[in-house]
Amino acid sequence: MNETVQTPASRSLSAAELAIGAAIVIGHSVYRVLPNEVPILFVLALVSTRLREGGWAALGFRRPKSWTVVILLALGAAALRLALGQFVIEPVAAHFWPPIVGPKGFDKLAGDPKAALAALGLVWTFAAFGEEIGYRGYLMKRAADIGGGTRLAWIGGLTVSAVLFGYGHYYKGPAGILDSGVAGLILGGVYLLSGRCLWTCILAHGLIDTIGVVLLFFGLAD
């Protein structure tokens, strides 16, 4: 995959963009002094990538070599994320912190088809597309750009974006921050494994949240 050459000036610009993005995440999620970060990051990602890289393929919107591989990776990522959350993170975190706080309004989905359909619409637009463009396609890339786009730089970018993704779910409490941070690592990891194809983590994210909505609808989850 061809990479844009990172000059000192472009690295500095990427560092500035990452700092702004991080401030937006923390400003909204932790201090509540800014509007929701997802639409802001979404717009920044589209504008910045268009101006700097000349197209949105740099975010990961490219045709994969194999849709079968993308689907299998997404399914694997979804299964891993759900299993870790249910059987590892939540039980361990329960010894130290209060239970994870769910998204506002999702506690009213049980037996309500209209509410469940509305939640699914939110899942596949705001969460799957919006968050993956903002966190994986944009912030993760800008963090990697600072290090010159090397393999080590992408691992660093994965870590930074996962931490920010965790704090982007600050409302869930300490256990929820950890849980979402691990989810960010998994989604970022599958993004890299698929050759930075954003469709992979969009599909994985959508599947994860869809399963959550279905379980809530049937009263099988808190």
N, C-alpha and C positions, 0 to 999 in steps of 0.2 A: 504494500500500500504506500503510495507516495505521500510524503509529509512535507508541509510547508517549512521552509528554512526559517529557524527562529533566530533573529538578530537580537542584539542587546536591547534595541528599542522596542521590538515586538514582545520580548520577554517582560520588559518593564510595563508595557501596556497590559499584558495578560495578568501581571501581578496586581495592577490597579483594578482591573475588572474583577479579579477574584476577591480582592479586599472589599470592593463595593458589593459584590454578590453576597459575601459572608455577612456584611453589615446589614443588608436587607433581610437575610434569613434571621439573624439574631434580633434585629430591630423589631421585626413583627412577632416572631415566635416567643421570644423571651421577654422583651420589654413592652411589646404591644404599642409601639409608637409609630408603626408603619402599617399600611394595608397588607393584605395577604401577599406573601412573597412569590407565590407560584405564577400569577399573571405577570408580575413585574419581571421575574427571571425569564419567563417565556418570551416577552417582547425584547428584552435585552439580548437573549440568545439569538433570535431571528435577525435582529438589526446588526448586532456585532458580527455574526458569522457571515452575513451577506456582504458587509462592508470590508471585512478583513480577509475572508477566504473566498469571496466571490460567489458563494452558493451554500445551500443548506446541507449539501452532502457531507460537509465537515462535521455536522452534528451527528452523523450516522445514518441519515436518510439516503440509503443506497440499496440497490437490489442485491440481496445476499446471493452467494454462490449456490446455496441450497436452502430452500424454504423448509425442507424436512429437518435439516440440522437446526435451523432457527426454532422450529416448533418443539423439537426434542429438548433443546437447551432450555427453552422457556418452561417447559413442563418440569424438567429436572430442577430448575431454579425455584419454581413455585413449590414443589414438593419439599425441597430442602428448607426453604424459608418457613413454611408452615410447620414442618416437623421440629425444627430447632426452637421455634417460638413456643410450641405447645409442650414439648417434652424436655426442653433444656432451659431456655431463657426464663420463661414464666415460673417454673418450679424453683429454680435457683434464686431468682430475683425476689420471690415471695419471702425469703428468709431475711431480706434486708429492707425492702421497700413495700409501699402499699401496692395493690393491684393496678394494672394498666388501665388508664381511663380511655374509653373508646371515643371515636369521633362523635361530636354533638349531633343528636337526632337519630343516630344509628340504633339506639336502644329501643326505638319505636317501630322497627321493621317487622317484628314478629306478626305473621298472618296478614300483613297489609300489602297487597300486590302493587298498588299505586306507589307507595313509599319505597318498595323494593326496586321497582322499575326506575324511579327517580334516582335512587342510590346507584344503580348500575350505570345510568347515564353519567352521573358524577364521577364514578370510578373510571370509566373509559375515556373521559375527556380531561377533567381537571387532574386526576391522579395519574393514570397511565400515560397520557400524552403530555400533560403539563409538567408534572414532576420529573418525568424522564428527560424531557427536553431541557428543563432547567438545571437539574442536578447532574445527570450523566452526560448529556450531550454538550452542555455549556460549562458548568463549574468544574467538572472533572477534566474536561479538555483544557480549560484555561490554566488549571493547576499543573497539568502535564506540560503545557507549553512553557511554563516558567523554567522547567528543567530541561528544555530542549526537545521534548517529545521522545526521549529515550524510554526503554522498557522500564527502567527504575523510576523515571519521572511519571509514567502512567500508573505505576503501583502507588507512588506518592499521591497522585491525583485521585486514585481510587479511595485511599485512606481519608484524604481531606473531604471529598464529597460525601463519604459515608458519615463522617462526624457531623458535617453540616446537615445532612439528611436526618440524623438522629435528633439534633437540636431543632430542626424544622418541625418536629413532632413533640415539642416541649410540653404541650398541654397534656400529654399522656402520662406525665410524671417520670421519675428517674428510671423505673423499669421500662417504660415506654420509649424513652430516649435510647436506652441500650438496645431494645428490641428493634426499633427502627434503624438504628445504626448498623446492626447486623444485617438487616434487610438491605440497607444501602451497599454493604460489602458484597452481598450475593448478587444484587442487580448490577452493580458495577463490574463484578467479576464475570458475569455472563455476557455483559457488553463487550468486554475484552476478549473473551473466549470465542465470540462470534465474529471477530475481526472488526470490532467497534460498529456493529450493525445495531442501530437504535431500535429497530423493530423487535429485536430479541427481548430487550428489557421492557419495552412497552407491553409486549404480549405477556411476559412473565408477571409484571406488575398488575395488569388487568386481570389475569387469572387468579392471582393471590387474593385480590380484593373482591372479585366475583364470588369466590368460594366463601369468603367471609360474609358477604351479603346473603348468600343462599343459606348458610348455617344460621344466621340471625333470623331470617324469614321463617325457617322451620323450628325456631326455638331451640336450636342445638348448640348455641354459643351465648356467652354473656355479652 
